[in-house]
């Protein structure tokens, strides 16, 4: 997802993204707003957040 798409998704969830926010921080805020654990980029080959839209991206890192 591009930075622009992330910011749009955040706005739709009521999050006001700051220009200086790193992508990972914004994704974690979105994860929290969607009811998921704010854990993007911390998985070690396994993720139990099956409904998270960032799951595939996170596991590929």
N, CA, C, O and CB atoms as a CASP TS submission, in Angstrom:
PFRMAT TS
TARGET T0000
AUTHOR 0000-0000-0000
METHOD Language model
MODEL 1
PARENT N/A
ATOM      1  N   UNK     1       0.849  -1.165   0.000  1.00  0.00           N
ATOM      2  CA  UNK     1       0.000   0.000   0.000  1.00  0.00           C
ATOM      3  C   UNK     1       0.903   1.239   0.000  1.00  0.00           C
ATOM      4  O   UNK     1       1.879   1.309   0.747  1.00  0.00           O
ATOM      5  CB  UNK     1      -0.970  -0.008   1.226  1.00  0.00           C
ATOM      6  N   UNK     2       0.568   2.190  -0.829  1.00  0.00           N
ATOM      7  CA  UNK     2       1.369   3.415  -0.888  1.00  0.00           C
ATOM      8  C   UNK     2       1.085   4.298   0.328  1.00  0.00           C
ATOM      9  O   UNK     2       0.099   4.099   1.038  1.00  0.00           O
ATOM     10  CB  UNK     2       1.078   4.190  -2.194  1.00  0.00           C
ATOM     11  N   UNK     3       1.958   5.269   0.555  1.00  0.00           N
ATOM     12  CA  UNK     3       1.779   6.202   1.670  1.00  0.00           C
ATOM     13  C   UNK     3       0.457   6.960   1.508  1.00  0.00           C
ATOM     14  O   UNK     3      -0.249   7.200   2.488  1.00  0.00           O
ATOM     15  CB  UNK     3       2.973   7.197   1.751  1.00  0.00           C
ATOM     16  N   UNK     4       0.132   7.329   0.286  1.00  0.00           N
ATOM     17  CA  UNK     4      -1.122   8.047   0.025  1.00  0.00           C
ATOM     18  C   UNK     4      -2.326   7.172   0.374  1.00  0.00           C
ATOM     19  O   UNK     4      -3.282   7.647   0.988  1.00  0.00           O
ATOM     20  CB  UNK     4      -1.197   8.489  -1.455  1.00  0.00           C
ATOM     21  N   UNK     5      -2.282   5.900  -0.015  1.00  0.00           N
ATOM     22  CA  UNK     5      -3.372   4.968   0.299  1.00  0.00           C
ATOM     23  C   UNK     5      -3.491   4.757   1.806  1.00  0.00           C
ATOM     24  O   UNK     5      -4.595   4.670   2.342  1.00  0.00           O
ATOM     25  CB  UNK     5      -3.147   3.617  -0.408  1.00  0.00           C
ATOM     26  N   UNK     6      -2.355   4.676   2.480  1.00  0.00           N
ATOM     27  CA  UNK     6      -2.367   4.516   3.938  1.00  0.00           C
ATOM     28  C   UNK     6      -3.017   5.718   4.611  1.00  0.00           C
ATOM     29  O   UNK     6      -3.834   5.564   5.519  1.00  0.00           O
ATOM     30  CB  UNK     6      -0.938   4.323   4.472  1.00  0.00           C
ATOM     31  N   UNK     7      -2.654   6.911   4.163  1.00  0.00           N
ATOM     32  CA  UNK     7      -3.224   8.123   4.751  1.00  0.00           C
ATOM     33  C   UNK     7      -4.730   8.189   4.521  1.00  0.00           C
ATOM     34  O   UNK     7      -5.478   8.603   5.407  1.00  0.00           O
ATOM     35  CB  UNK     7      -2.549   9.368   4.168  1.00  0.00           C
ATOM     36  N   UNK     8      -5.172   7.783   3.342  1.00  0.00           N
ATOM     37  CA  UNK     8      -6.606   7.771   3.035  1.00  0.00           C
ATOM     38  C   UNK     8      -7.332   6.761   3.928  1.00  0.00           C
ATOM     39  O   UNK     8      -8.399   7.058   4.464  1.00  0.00           O
ATOM     40  CB  UNK     8      -6.842   7.434   1.539  1.00  0.00           C
ATOM     41  N   UNK     9      -6.762   5.587   4.085  1.00  0.00           N
ATOM     42  CA  UNK     9      -7.346   4.554   4.949  1.00  0.00           C
ATOM     43  C   UNK     9      -7.423   5.063   6.388  1.00  0.00           C
ATOM     44  O   UNK     9      -8.429   4.870   7.072  1.00  0.00           O
ATOM     45  CB  UNK     9      -6.513   3.241   4.881  1.00  0.00           C
ATOM     46  N   UNK    10      -6.355   5.712   6.837  1.00  0.00           N
ATOM     47  CA  UNK    10      -6.321   6.265   8.190  1.00  0.00           C
ATOM     48  C   UNK    10      -7.426   7.306   8.377  1.00  0.00           C
ATOM     49  O   UNK    10      -8.140   7.283   9.379  1.00  0.00           O
ATOM     50  CB  UNK    10      -4.943   6.891   8.481  1.00  0.00           C
ATOM     51  N   UNK    11      -7.564   8.201   7.428  1.00  0.00           N
ATOM     52  CA  UNK    11      -8.606   9.235   7.513  1.00  0.00           C
ATOM     53  C   UNK    11      -9.992   8.610   7.588  1.00  0.00           C
ATOM     54  O   UNK    11     -10.847   9.077   8.340  1.00  0.00           O
ATOM     55  CB  UNK    11      -8.525  10.183   6.306  1.00  0.00           C
ATOM     56  N   UNK    12     -10.215   7.552   6.806  1.00  0.00           N
ATOM     57  CA  UNK    12     -11.512   6.870   6.823  1.00  0.00           C
ATOM     58  C   UNK    12     -11.803   6.216   8.169  1.00  0.00           C
ATOM     59  O   UNK    12     -12.962   5.974   8.508  1.00  0.00           O
ATOM     60  CB  UNK    12     -11.564   5.821   5.727  1.00  0.00           C
ATOM     61  N   UNK    13     -10.754   5.932   8.934  1.00  0.00           N
ATOM     62  CA  UNK    13     -10.915   5.330  10.259  1.00  0.00           C
ATOM     63  C   UNK    13     -10.907   6.375  11.375  1.00  0.00           C
ATOM     64  O   UNK    13     -10.955   6.030  12.556  1.00  0.00           O
ATOM     65  CB  UNK    13      -9.813   4.311  10.504  1.00  0.00           C
ATOM     66  N   UNK    14     -10.845   7.655  10.995  1.00  0.00           N
ATOM     67  CA  UNK    14     -10.856   8.728  11.983  1.00  0.00           C
ATOM     68  C   UNK    14      -9.490   9.063  12.549  1.00  0.00           C
ATOM     69  O   UNK    14      -9.389   9.748  13.567  1.00  0.00           O
ATOM     70  CB  UNK    14     -11.761   8.366  13.094  1.00  0.00           C
ATOM     71  N   UNK    15      -8.443   8.590  11.904  1.00  0.00           N
ATOM     72  CA  UNK    15      -7.075   8.871  12.335  1.00  0.00           C
ATOM     73  C   UNK    15      -6.571  10.057  11.522  1.00  0.00           C
ATOM     74  O   UNK    15      -6.726  10.090  10.301  1.00  0.00           O
ATOM     75  CB  UNK    15      -6.138   7.614  12.157  1.00  0.00           C
ATOM     76  N   UNK    16      -5.973  11.022  12.193  1.00  0.00           N
ATOM     77  CA  UNK    16      -5.411  12.176  11.492  1.00  0.00           C
ATOM     78  C   UNK    16      -3.910  11.945  11.326  1.00  0.00           C
ATOM     79  O   UNK    16      -3.134  12.223  12.240  1.00  0.00           O
ATOM     80  CB  UNK    16      -5.698  13.515  12.268  1.00  0.00           C
ATOM     81  N   UNK    17      -3.502  11.438  10.162  1.00  0.00           N
ATOM     82  CA  UNK    17      -2.086  11.130   9.961  1.00  0.00           C
ATOM     83  C   UNK    17      -1.232  12.389   9.869  1.00  0.00           C
ATOM     84  O   UNK    17      -1.583  13.344   9.175  1.00  0.00           O
ATOM     85  CB  UNK    17      -1.909  10.299   8.705  1.00  0.00           C
ATOM     86  N   UNK    18      -0.129  12.376  10.564  1.00  0.00           N
ATOM     87  CA  UNK    18       0.833  13.474  10.510  1.00  0.00           C
ATOM     88  C   UNK    18       1.792  13.228   9.353  1.00  0.00           C
ATOM     89  O   UNK    18       2.085  12.080   9.021  1.00  0.00           O
ATOM     90  CB  UNK    18       1.610  13.611  11.857  1.00  0.00           C
ATOM     91  N   UNK    19       2.266  14.271   8.755  1.00  0.00           N
ATOM     92  CA  UNK    19       3.185  14.171   7.619  1.00  0.00           C
ATOM     93  C   UNK    19       4.454  13.429   8.005  1.00  0.00           C
ATOM     94  O   UNK    19       4.994  12.667   7.203  1.00  0.00           O
ATOM     95  CB  UNK    19       3.534  15.561   7.088  1.00  0.00           C
ATOM     96  N   UNK    20       4.933  13.642   9.220  1.00  0.00           N
ATOM     97  CA  UNK    20       6.223  13.090   9.649  1.00  0.00           C
ATOM     98  C   UNK    20       6.151  11.646  10.133  1.00  0.00           C
ATOM     99  O   UNK    20       7.188  11.057  10.440  1.00  0.00           O
ATOM    100  CB  UNK    20       6.789  13.937  10.739  1.00  0.00           C
ATOM    101  N   UNK    21       4.961  11.062  10.209  1.00  0.00           N
ATOM    102  CA  UNK    21       4.837   9.686  10.699  1.00  0.00           C
ATOM    103  C   UNK    21       5.493   8.688   9.754  1.00  0.00           C
ATOM    104  O   UNK    21       5.317   8.754   8.538  1.00  0.00           O
ATOM    105  CB  UNK    21       3.369   9.326  10.890  1.00  0.00           C
ATOM    106  N   UNK    22       6.244   7.772  10.328  1.00  0.00           N
ATOM    107  CA  UNK    22       6.814   6.687   9.532  1.00  0.00           C
ATOM    108  C   UNK    22       5.684   5.743   9.130  1.00  0.00           C
ATOM    109  O   UNK    22       4.665   5.645   9.813  1.00  0.00           O
ATOM    110  CB  UNK    22       7.931   5.923  10.324  1.00  0.00           C
ATOM    111  N   UNK    23       5.882   5.058   8.018  1.00  0.00           N
ATOM    112  CA  UNK    23       4.877   4.135   7.489  1.00  0.00           C
ATOM    113  C   UNK    23       4.480   3.098   8.536  1.00  0.00           C
ATOM    114  O   UNK    23       3.294   2.812   8.699  1.00  0.00           O
ATOM    115  CB  UNK    23       5.404   3.437   6.229  1.00  0.00           C
ATOM    116  N   UNK    24       5.455   2.531   9.246  1.00  0.00           N
ATOM    117  CA  UNK    24       5.178   1.494  10.242  1.00  0.00           C
ATOM    118  C   UNK    24       4.293   2.013  11.371  1.00  0.00           C
ATOM    119  O   UNK    24       3.411   1.303  11.853  1.00  0.00           O
ATOM    120  CB  UNK    24       6.482   0.954  10.816  1.00  0.00           C
ATOM    121  N   UNK    25       4.533   3.257  11.789  1.00  0.00           N
ATOM    122  CA  UNK    25       3.750   3.854  12.875  1.00  0.00           C
ATOM    123  C   UNK    25       2.304   4.075  12.427  1.00  0.00           C
ATOM    124  O   UNK    25       1.365   3.812  13.178  1.00  0.00           O
ATOM    125  CB  UNK    25       4.383   5.195  13.331  1.00  0.00           C
ATOM    126  N   UNK    26       2.140   4.554  11.211  1.00  0.00           N
ATOM    127  CA  UNK    26       0.795   4.771  10.677  1.00  0.00           C
ATOM    128  C   UNK    26       0.050   3.446  10.526  1.00  0.00           C
ATOM    129  O   UNK    26      -1.135   3.361  10.847  1.00  0.00           O
ATOM    130  CB  UNK    26       0.864   5.498   9.324  1.00  0.00           C
ATOM    131  N   UNK    27       0.733   2.425  10.044  1.00  0.00           N
ATOM    132  CA  UNK    27       0.110   1.104   9.901  1.00  0.00           C
ATOM    133  C   UNK    27      -0.322   0.572  11.263  1.00  0.00           C
ATOM    134  O   UNK    27      -1.409   0.005  11.383  1.00  0.00           O
ATOM    135  CB  UNK    27       1.082   0.111   9.223  1.00  0.00           C
ATOM    136  N   UNK    28       0.499   0.741  12.283  1.00  0.00           N
ATOM    137  CA  UNK    28       0.137   0.266  13.632  1.00  0.00           C
ATOM    138  C   UNK    28      -1.079   1.009  14.172  1.00  0.00           C
ATOM    139  O   UNK    28      -1.909   0.416  14.861  1.00  0.00           O
ATOM    140  CB  UNK    28       1.321   0.437  14.599  1.00  0.00           C
ATOM    141  N   UNK    29      -1.193   2.302  13.867  1.00  0.00           N
ATOM    142  CA  UNK    29      -2.376   3.065  14.289  1.00  0.00           C
ATOM    143  C   UNK    29      -3.623   2.533  13.581  1.00  0.00           C
ATOM    144  O   UNK    29      -4.687   2.416  14.189  1.00  0.00           O
ATOM    145  CB  UNK    29      -2.191   4.580  13.989  1.00  0.00           C
ATOM    146  N   UNK    30      -3.484   2.213  12.301  1.00  0.00           N
ATOM    147  CA  UNK    30      -4.599   1.645  11.538  1.00  0.00           C
ATOM    148  C   UNK    30      -4.966   0.272  12.097  1.00  0.00           C
ATOM    149  O   UNK    30      -6.146  -0.044  12.247  1.00  0.00           O
ATOM    150  CB  UNK    30      -4.239   1.539  10.031  1.00  0.00           C
ATOM    151  N   UNK    31      -3.962  -0.538  12.404  1.00  0.00           N
ATOM    152  CA  UNK    31      -4.225  -1.864  12.979  1.00  0.00           C
ATOM    153  C   UNK    31      -5.043  -1.731  14.263  1.00  0.00           C
ATOM    154  O   UNK    31      -6.018  -2.458  14.453  1.00  0.00           O
ATOM    155  CB  UNK    31      -2.895  -2.612  13.264  1.00  0.00           C
ATOM    156  N   UNK    32      -4.660  -0.823  15.130  1.00  0.00           N
ATOM    157  CA  UNK    32      -5.392  -0.618  16.388  1.00  0.00           C
ATOM    158  C   UNK    32      -6.832  -0.197  16.126  1.00  0.00           C
ATOM    159  O   UNK    32      -7.761  -0.719  16.742  1.00  0.00           O
ATOM    160  CB  UNK    32      -4.690   0.439  17.252  1.00  0.00           C
ATOM    161  N   UNK    33      -7.011   0.749  15.211  1.00  0.00           N
ATOM    162  CA  UNK    33      -8.353   1.246  14.900  1.00  0.00           C
ATOM    163  C   UNK    33      -9.241   0.151  14.324  1.00  0.00           C
ATOM    164  O   UNK    33     -10.460   0.186  14.491  1.00  0.00           O
ATOM    165  CB  UNK    33      -8.271   2.409  13.921  1.00  0.00           C
ATOM    166  N   UNK    34      -8.638  -0.819  13.649  1.00  0.00           N
ATOM    167  CA  UNK    34      -9.404  -1.920  13.065  1.00  0.00           C
ATOM    168  C   UNK    34      -9.581  -3.086  14.036  1.00  0.00           C
ATOM    169  O   UNK    34     -10.172  -4.104  13.675  1.00  0.00           O
ATOM    170  CB  UNK    34      -8.723  -2.408  11.803  1.00  0.00           C
ATOM    171  N   UNK    35      -9.077  -2.948  15.259  1.00  0.00           N
ATOM    172  CA  UNK    35      -9.259  -3.991  16.261  1.00  0.00           C
ATOM    173  C   UNK    35      -8.198  -5.075  16.248  1.00  0.00           C
ATOM    174  O   UNK    35      -8.366  -6.122  16.874  1.00  0.00           O
ATOM    175  CB  UNK    35     -10.577  -4.616  16.078  1.00  0.00           C
ATOM    176  N   UNK    36      -7.113  -4.831  15.541  1.00  0.00           N
ATOM    177  CA  UNK    36      -6.007  -5.783  15.505  1.00  0.00           C
ATOM    178  C   UNK    36      -4.897  -5.332  16.448  1.00  0.00           C
ATOM    179  O   UNK    36      -4.881  -4.192  16.911  1.00  0.00           O
ATOM    180  CB  UNK    36      -5.465  -5.938  14.069  1.00  0.00           C
ATOM    181  N   UNK    37      -3.993  -6.225  16.716  1.00  0.00           N
ATOM    182  CA  UNK    37      -2.829  -5.890  17.517  1.00  0.00           C
ATOM    183  C   UNK    37      -1.923  -4.965  16.703  1.00  0.00           C
ATOM    184  O   UNK    37      -1.670  -5.242  15.530  1.00  0.00           O
ATOM    185  CB  UNK    37      -2.065  -7.175  17.962  1.00  0.00           C
ATOM    186  N   UNK    38      -1.428  -3.870  17.294  1.00  0.00           N
ATOM    187  CA  UNK    38      -0.555  -2.951  16.565  1.00  0.00           C
ATOM    188  C   UNK    38       0.877  -3.489  16.513  1.00  0.00           C
ATOM    189  O   UNK    38       1.754  -3.024  17.241  1.00  0.00           O
ATOM    190  CB  UNK    38      -0.576  -1.556  17.219  1.00  0.00           C
ATOM    191  N   UNK    39       1.091  -4.450  15.665  1.00  0.00           N
ATOM    192  CA  UNK    39       2.350  -5.204  15.698  1.00  0.00           C
ATOM    193  C   UNK    39       3.096  -5.238  14.370  1.00  0.00           C
ATOM    194  O   UNK    39       4.018  -6.039  14.214  1.00  0.00           O
ATOM    195  CB  UNK    39       2.078  -6.603  16.132  1.00  0.00           C
ATOM    196  N   UNK    40       2.728  -4.395  13.412  1.00  0.00           N
ATOM    197  CA  UNK    40       3.331  -4.454  12.079  1.00  0.00           C
ATOM    198  C   UNK    40       4.859  -4.449  12.153  1.00  0.00           C
ATOM    199  O   UNK    40       5.464  -3.616  12.827  1.00  0.00           O
ATOM    200  CB  UNK    40       2.846  -3.277  11.228  1.00  0.00           C
ATOM    201  N   UNK    41       5.455  -5.391  11.452  1.00  0.00           N
ATOM    202  CA  UNK    41       6.910  -5.465  11.366  1.00  0.00           C
ATOM    203  C   UNK    41       7.591  -6.188  12.502  1.00  0.00           C
ATOM    204  O   UNK    41       8.819  -6.243  12.558  1.00  0.00           O
ATOM    205  CB  UNK    41       7.453  -4.120  11.286  1.00  0.00           C
ATOM    206  N   UNK    42       6.800  -6.750  13.421  1.00  0.00           N
ATOM    207  CA  UNK    42       7.412  -7.432  14.565  1.00  0.00           C
ATOM    208  C   UNK    42       7.266  -8.949  14.507  1.00  0.00           C
ATOM    209  O   UNK    42       7.831  -9.652  15.345  1.00  0.00           O
ATOM    210  CB  UNK    42       6.804  -6.924  15.844  1.00  0.00           C
ATOM    211  N   UNK    43       6.524  -9.460  13.540  1.00  0.00           N
ATOM    212  CA  UNK    43       6.302 -10.911  13.438  1.00  0.00           C
ATOM    213  C   UNK    43       7.603 -11.626  13.095  1.00  0.00           C
ATOM    214  O   UNK    43       8.420 -11.127  12.322  1.00  0.00           O
ATOM    215  CB  UNK    43       5.226 -11.226  12.374  1.00  0.00           C
ATOM    216  N   UNK    44       7.773 -12.774  13.669  1.00  0.00           N
ATOM    217  CA  UNK    44       8.955 -13.605  13.423  1.00  0.00           C
ATOM    218  C   UNK    44       8.536 -14.873  12.678  1.00  0.00           C
ATOM    219  O   UNK    44       8.747 -15.983  13.165  1.00  0.00           O
ATOM    220  CB  UNK    44       9.674 -13.965  14.762  1.00  0.00           C
ATOM    221  N   UNK    45       7.939 -14.699  11.492  1.00  0.00           N
ATOM    222  CA  UNK    45       7.543 -15.840  10.680  1.00  0.00           C
ATOM    223  C   UNK    45       6.152 -16.379  10.961  1.00  0.00           C
ATOM    224  O   UNK    45       5.699 -17.292  10.271  1.00  0.00           O
ATOM    225  CB  UNK    45       8.512 -16.920  10.866  1.00  0.00           C
ATOM    226  N   UNK    46       5.458 -15.833  11.966  1.00  0.00           N
ATOM    227  CA  UNK    46       4.111 -16.292  12.303  1.00  0.00           C
ATOM    228  C   UNK    46       3.274 -15.089  12.741  1.00  0.00           C
ATOM    229  O   UNK    46       3.761 -14.192  13.429  1.00  0.00           O
ATOM    230  CB  UNK    46       4.151 -17.382  13.427  1.00  0.00           C
ATOM    231  N   UNK    47       2.014 -15.091  12.328  1.00  0.00           N
ATOM    232  CA  UNK    47       1.095 -14.023  12.722  1.00  0.00           C
ATOM    233  C   UNK    47      -0.285 -14.613  12.963  1.00  0.00           C
ATOM    234  O   UNK    47      -0.820 -15.321  12.111  1.00  0.00           O
ATOM    235  CB  UNK    47       1.034 -12.910  11.640  1.00  0.00           C
ATOM    236  N   UNK    48      -0.859 -14.322  14.120  1.00  0.00           N
ATOM    237  CA  UNK    48      -2.192 -14.836  14.441  1.00  0.00           C
ATOM    238  C   UNK    48      -3.294 -13.817  14.133  1.00  0.00           C
ATOM    239  O   UNK    48      -4.460 -14.055  14.449  1.00  0.00           O
ATOM    240  CB  UNK    48      -2.254 -15.234  15.912  1.00  0.00           C
ATOM    241  N   UNK    49      -2.938 -12.700  13.527  1.00  0.00           N
ATOM    242  CA  UNK    49      -3.902 -11.659  13.175  1.00  0.00           C
ATOM    243  C   UNK    49      -4.457 -11.935  11.775  1.00  0.00           C
ATOM    244  O   UNK    49      -4.124 -11.235  10.818  1.00  0.00           O
ATOM    245  CB  UNK    49      -3.243 -10.246  13.241  1.00  0.00           C
ATOM    246  N   UNK    50      -5.298 -12.953  11.666  1.00  0.00           N
ATOM    247  CA  UNK    50      -5.776 -13.422  10.368  1.00  0.00           C
ATOM    248  C   UNK    50      -6.616 -12.391   9.615  1.00  0.00           C
ATOM    249  O   UNK    50      -6.664 -12.423   8.385  1.00  0.00           O
ATOM    250  CB  UNK    50      -6.578 -14.673  10.554  1.00  0.00           C
ATOM    251  N   UNK    51      -7.269 -11.493  10.317  1.00  0.00           N
ATOM    252  CA  UNK    51      -8.116 -10.495   9.674  1.00  0.00           C
ATOM    253  C   UNK    51      -7.410  -9.192   9.339  1.00  0.00           C
ATOM    254  O   UNK    51      -8.039  -8.262   8.834  1.00  0.00           O
ATOM    255  CB  UNK    51      -9.272 -10.203  10.544  1.00  0.00           C
ATOM    256  N   UNK    52      -6.137  -9.110   9.606  1.00  0.00           N
ATOM    257  CA  UNK    52      -5.386  -7.878   9.380  1.00  0.00           C
ATOM    258  C   UNK    52      -5.043  -7.720   7.898  1.00  0.00           C
ATOM    259  O   UNK    52      -4.516  -8.642   7.277  1.00  0.00           O
ATOM    260  CB  UNK    52      -4.100  -7.867  10.230  1.00  0.00           C
ATOM    261  N   UNK    53      -5.343  -6.559   7.341  1.00  0.00           N
ATOM    262  CA  UNK    53      -5.077  -6.332   5.913  1.00  0.00           C
ATOM    263  C   UNK    53      -3.591  -6.146   5.614  1.00  0.00           C
ATOM    264  O   UNK    53      -3.202  -6.112   4.447  1.00  0.00           O
ATOM    265  CB  UNK    53      -5.845  -5.112   5.432  1.00  0.00           C
ATOM    266  N   UNK    54      -2.761  -6.026   6.639  1.00  0.00           N
ATOM    267  CA  UNK    54      -1.317  -5.858   6.452  1.00  0.00           C
ATOM    268  C   UNK    54      -0.542  -7.147   6.699  1.00  0.00           C
ATOM    269  O   UNK    54       0.687  -7.156   6.627  1.00  0.00           O
ATOM    270  CB  UNK    54      -0.800  -4.772   7.372  1.00  0.00           C
ATOM    271  N   UNK    55      -1.244  -8.219   6.986  1.00  0.00           N
ATOM    272  CA  UNK    55      -0.614  -9.485   7.376  1.00  0.00           C
ATOM    273  C   UNK    55       0.407  -9.978   6.352  1.00  0.00           C
ATOM    274  O   UNK    55       1.541 -10.292   6.715  1.00  0.00           O
ATOM    275  CB  UNK    55      -1.676 -10.546   7.578  1.00  0.00           C
ATOM    276  N   UNK    56       0.025 -10.049   5.092  1.00  0.00           N
ATOM    277  CA  UNK    56       0.940 -10.550   4.058  1.00  0.00           C
ATOM    278  C   UNK    56       2.173  -9.662   3.923  1.00  0.00           C
ATOM    279  O   UNK    56       3.293 -10.158   3.805  1.00  0.00           O
ATOM    280  CB  UNK    56       0.218 -10.645   2.711  1.00  0.00           C
ATOM    281  N   UNK    57       1.961  -8.349   3.941  1.00  0.00           N
ATOM    282  CA  UNK    57       3.080  -7.400   3.881  1.00  0.00           C
ATOM    283  C   UNK    57       4.034  -7.605   5.047  1.00  0.00           C
ATOM    284  O   UNK    57       5.253  -7.619   4.878  1.00  0.00           O
ATOM    285  CB  UNK    57       2.563  -5.956   3.879  1.00  0.00           C
ATOM    286  N   UNK    58       3.471  -7.761   6.203  1.00  0.00           N
ATOM    287  CA  UNK    58       4.265  -7.903   7.425  1.00  0.00           C
ATOM    288  C   UNK    58       5.097  -9.181   7.396  1.00  0.00           C
ATOM    289  O   UNK    58       6.284  -9.158   7.722  1.00  0.00           O
ATOM    290  CB  UNK    58       3.354  -7.900   8.657  1.00  0.00           C
ATOM    291  N   UNK    59       4.490 -10.276   7.012  1.00  0.00           N
ATOM    292  CA  UNK    59       5.197 -11.556   7.003  1.00  0.00           C
ATOM    293  C   UNK    59       6.255 -11.637   5.911  1.00  0.00           C
ATOM    294  O   UNK    59       7.183 -12.440   6.005  1.00  0.00           O
ATOM    295  CB  UNK    59       4.212 -12.684   6.834  1.00  0.00           C
ATOM    296  N   UNK    60       6.123 -10.813   4.878  1.00  0.00           N
ATOM    297  CA  UNK    60       7.105 -10.848   3.793  1.00  0.00           C
ATOM    298  C   UNK    60       8.363 -10.054   4.123  1.00  0.00           C
ATOM    299  O   UNK    60       9.342 -10.118   3.380  1.00  0.00           O
ATOM    300  CB  UNK    60       6.488 -10.314   2.519  1.00  0.00           C
ATOM    301  N   UNK    61       8.351  -9.311   5.218  1.00  0.00           N
ATOM    302  CA  UNK    61       9.524  -8.507   5.620  1.00  0.00           C
ATOM    303  C   UNK    61      10.575  -9.369   6.260  1.00  0.00           C
ATOM    304  O   UNK    61      11.626  -8.867   6.659  1.00  0.00           O
ATOM    305  CB  UNK    61       9.121  -7.394   6.582  1.00  0.00           C
TER
END
